[in-house]
Amino acid sequence: MITRVMKIVSSRWVLPISRPVIEDGSVVVADGRIVDIGERREILSKYPGTDEFRCPGTLLPGLINAHSHLELSHLRDIAAPLPHHTFTDWIAGLLARRSTDHTSREERLAAVFALLRDQHASGVVLVADTGNEYLVELGKAAEGWPEIRRMLEYLGPDRQGDEAARLAIEGLDGLVAITGHAPYSTGPELLQYIKGRCRQFKQIFSIHTAESNAELQFLHSRTGIFRDFLEKRNRWDDTFACLGENCSGTIDYYDRLGLLDDRTLMVHCVHVSVPELQLAAERGAHICLCPGSNRFLKVGTAPVTHMIEAGILPALGTDSYASNPSIDLWREMQLLADDHPDLPPEQILAMATLGGAQALHVEQDYGSIEPGRKGRLLHISSPALLQCRTATALIREVVTGGRPVETSWV
Ligand SMILES: [Zn+2]
């Protein structure tokens, strides 16, 4: 006879995300999966004799960091741009810093591992990581780390870059997920090629999108800071087409290239229009917001309310230390609430959990406390949280209170 390992986890508050908050709630976990959720009284009578663990605080699903660059974890000394700096000044600074970087491989890996341990300790269950380097060490799951979804990122602004990228991609195992960098650094045909491979292997195509307003000028007329940047680096040829004013923005551009579907994750989306958001929603494409990075680079704030109105629940990401002084999803929630005071806190919490799970196609495991999901429950507590008397006050504190004093996995 197969015996099931079953336990009941009870807490003062349970935030399932996908359904209303349960006060004095319980979650039943059997063999690593959630099998039931409800009011404690009800659950205890339904599962008599089952071991119960009682937690004093709040249970919620693990947070999902839907955009990061782990390989940049040692770059904690990049200065924020000054008012006269452009977006490409920051990119040039980052590239110069990376090309003259003497940090040893061991030190760089130590910074990545420290960040992963901290992400796990803070309540992050899964990190989506985009990088230019294949860090083989990240392929093995380690105790005390979140799960990692890695994507190897390719650029190619000219014919030479396009050919080099294709050659490198052709040599990869199908299990290695790849992605494109941005519409100003990766030519249209290479983006289509990468998306085609993502479709073939059912992988997420995550791409920086409409992060700065200079992107629109580049798409319209092939002029501006991105053109200057590529010319200065001798990477300019006729790879990028001039779209003219009839292209309404980056999302529209992606749609013309056939890049939008439910496995496309557009990161940032600061400079996007309402019709573009409606188009993204129609295609089922996802969005990841990085409010901390946007604030650091002073590129503006994403039109989150318009995204919600279009029917899109964005995900949240931290980006890396190269554009964010703190890699902390609790702070991202705080900043989003600060940037958008009218945004309901429940929606912000849903972005940090369910939004990320949907965007990365892991909602069968994570993002909500529902039967069938993995039984990895996050328990949080703090003096301020313990004082909350209503679900509304509690969720507001969860979203605006920053990283809780206590976070643990149950
Ligand atoms: Zn990024």
Residues whose N, C-alpha, C, O or C-beta is under 5 A from the ligand:
A	BS01	ZN	D319
